Structures are given as C-alpha cells and as structure tokens.
Amino acid sequence: MTIGVIGGGAWGTALAQVAAESGEVLLWAREPEVVDGINRARENIVFLPAVPLSPVIRATGTLADLTGCGMLLVVPPAQHLRAVLAGLPPIESPLILCSKGLEAGTRKLMSEVAAEVQPRAPIAVLSGPTFAHEVAARLPAAVTLACGDEAVGRAVAEAIAQPFFRPYLSTDVVGAEIGGAVKNVLAIACGIVEGRGLGQNARAALISRGFAEMTRFGLAKGARAETLAGLSGLGDLVLTCSSTSSRNFSLGKGIGEGRAAAELLADRKSVAEGAYTAPVLQQAAREIGVDMPVVDAVCALLGGEAAVDDVIGGLLSRPIRAEN
C-alpha cells in the first residue's frame, strides 16, 4: 500500500519519513522547489534541510496523483485544509488529519471541515508532542491517533507505528483536535513569558492555568477529560511551551522581546498556527460562555491592542478565585 502525504512542510516531510519505514510514500507539496529537492536530492531543502530522506519517498506537485493511495496523512496549514481537500476528487481512503487549528469564519474543527468536503472518507486525527526534526531523526515519540471507527483507527495505527513512533488509540476525535489547537495559542503566551524574562515560575503557572482553559473549553465542546490530559493535550502543551523549536513559542518570545507580531509573522517561511487560531478560538469560547483569559491576552497582543506589560499586569490583577 502506498501512503500519501498532503503537505511538504517540516511535519509532513517527517511523517513521510515515518511512513516510509512501512513502504512507498507519495508526498504532495505546493512548492516546486520542495518537489524537485525531494526527487533529485532526497532532501526537503526548504522546510527540513540536512535530513536525508528515504528513497521510497516520491514527491509530486499534482494533488490528483494521491487518489490511489491507501490512506492520506493530511498536513497543510489549518486555514488551507478545506481548499486542499476540495482539490481532490471524492475519495474513500482514510484521511488522517495532522493539522492543528480551528477554521476561521466557521470556527469548525478540522474533522468537521474534512467531513464536509470529503464525506465518504473515514476521518482520523493524529496529534501529540512531536517536533518534526526529532521525528525525522527517528528519536522516540508517542502520539494520539483518534478515530470514531475503532477498526479504521487500528488499521491506520498498524500502518504507521514504528519502534520510534508509537500511536495510542482513542475514539475522542474532538478532544484530540481541541488539545492541538488550544496548545498552539498557549505556546505563544509562554514564549512571551520567556521573551520578557519573567522566569520559570511564571511559565509553570501559565502552563497550568492554560491547561485549565483548554480543559474548560474542551469539556464544553464534548471532549473527554482523559484525552485533554493525554498526549494530544497536556503532553503537546508541555512540549510546545518549553522550546524555541516550537514556531508558536518562538513567535511569542519575539513579542515578549518587543517586536511586533505582524513583523514576526511576515518573516516566517513556516506557519505559526496559534496566531491564526487565537482569534477564532476566542470567538468560539465566547459563543459558548467559556472564560479563557490567557487566550484573550494573546489575542490582544497579536492584534496590537495593548502593550505586553499591560496585558501581563491585567492577568496578574484578576480577582482572587478558587483554582479550577
């Protein structure tokens, strides 16, 4: 079986390396230089340089070439997922969604978007604490693989599992998605703490209170608490809130150091998903009456509505309340 990968960024390329351990892989990339680099030099020189790629990975710039694949790992930026899936003919192969975010405008989860565009395809979600360069280097990692159809989920897990890449099965698609979307926004907040030099105590407190926000929002949307406390929620949160290898953390660090969010985002080749998810998440939380003050703070800073010190002061001066 050929496994398809939609998206030639760092994470898509790393997942292609994982899948290549089991057989042939066909990767679609929008950028011609990525396609050419993979096919000619066995390297994604744009998004994952200096990583020799498996010879069984082939790249294409034609999306329709992937229609014969047995399953598709779908890894475009979240705001492009709808358009990318609409570029495929109707398919029945499993779609494993690896993008993290909420769709602007509709405020829908990626699984909801995929079900609308490709209604005949089984949907699964892969999410967890994974830096692309470490996965590509075959360093140990574990992820959540969530699928409403347990048989499909198990088949996908068996196809992609490797000694260094361990999927844990779940049927909680909503929980797996919400963890991945919310943690990106919280990672920006933790980067701001780092950039402002506020210390490790502040970052630990922010991770804890951010996790409380993730849990409140997730439970209100129908997620299970154990999923949010697992790899795709707390696990991913801890990783991305602790390292500049996280694009969202490094974006926040730049904001904390005094640079404008718009300037930082314009400088990037790769997407910091949290910057686009934050205002959508804020709207979605307000619609269902969930209080997310850290998310609100990130939105204010991304929008240039307030200074960093004022936002931090506002969070620290909130009324004393019980911890929950």
Secondary structure, 3 states (H helix, E strand, C coil): CCEEEECCCHHHHHHHHHHHCCCCEEEECCCHHHHHHHHHHCCECCCECCCCCCCCEEEECCHHHHHHCCEEEECCCHHHHHHHHHCCCCCCCCEEECCCCECCCCCCEHHHHHHHHCCCCCEEEEECCCCHHHHHCCCCEEEEEEECCHHHHHHHHHHHCECCEEEEEECCHHHHHHHHHHHHHHHHHHHHHHHCCCCHHHHHHHHHHHHHHHHHHHHHCCCCHHHHCCHHHHHHHHHHCCCCCCHHHHHHHHHHCCCCHHHHHHCCCCCCHHHHHHHHHHHHHHHCCCCCHHHHHHHHHHCCCCCHHHHHHHHHCCCCCCCC
